[in-house]
Amino acid sequence: MKVVFGKPSGDFEYVITWRGGARLWLPEPAPELVLLKGLSEEAALAGSTALEALAAVSARRWRELYALARFVDYEGPPEPPAVMWYADLDLAVAAARGLSEEAEVLLEVPELGSLHAALLAGCNVTVCVSGPGSVAGADSVVWKPRAAARAALRSIGLLGGTWGEVTLPKLESSREEWEPRSGEAIASFERYEPPAAPRSLPEPRELDPLLDLAFGEDADAAFALLRDVAAGPLPLRSAPELGQYAPLLRDLVAYGYAAVERDAVRLTEKGLYALLQKMGGAGGETG
């Protein structure tokens, strides 16, 4: 991984930016997302890290995951060169890791956190840190002598260990009026120039309804049971009478489509949305 504060020279096969572009390609599986977003429970239930599959079984994060899923692709990767848009930095890091195995990748981020940096370490990814705070912090290093440059570089994670020949980066001045004394080194960062990217958002893709994603062939049965719960709360005392439908009710509760309240099973917001989604025959939008 290489970290820069201005657009680097050279050509990149993939540019991943928040400024605009095509839908973001994601690898499947993408185990980084389990760590970054804390989705171990959902990944275990879904047996997948595809966002729509995670949304279908998530009682906590379903709305966010289902909305994000509309702006990613799993088929591909796309033919380079390609500029891709991300709405979530965790997704961008997972995509950059996957693409860097075969190509040169430029990832533009407002800030680079320690966990994201750790996941990108050793990858063929150039990270362009474009946030005003990071750029201002780097720019302030230009006029300071060696000790201040060392402290600034260490504070943003670009220097480890002792300050010596092994860890000393190659530092140059880009300002003619600055004339360092003999033996001093300064860090110089050029003015930031954003990478070229379309200023438009990608077309969202169609998604299967949540019940289809969660229950597959049993989606119609789950829909019927959910519709009965919507018609009137299901008393818990009648749960043993469900027979073969008991596992469906269990999963409806586990996946967040129904909840137990006041000794009865009632519909949740997710359950109402999934019910209306199936009734309307539409699969893609969240509301």
Buried (B, 14 or more C-beta within 10 A) or exposed (E): BEBBBBBBEEEBBBBBBBBBBBBBBBBEBBEBBBBBBEBEBBBEBBEBBBBBBBBBBBBEBBBBBBBBBBBBBBEBBBEBEBBBBBBBBBBBBBBBBBBBEEBBBBBBBEEBEEEBBEBBEEBBBBBBBBBEEBBEBBBEBBEBEBEBBBEBBBEBEBBEEEBEEEEEEEBEBEEEEEEEEEEEBBBBBEEBEEBEBEEEEBEBBEBBBBBBBBBEEBBEBBBEBBBEBBEEBBEEEEBEEBEEBEEBBEBBBBBBBBBEEEEBBBBBEBBEBBBEBBEEEEBBBBE
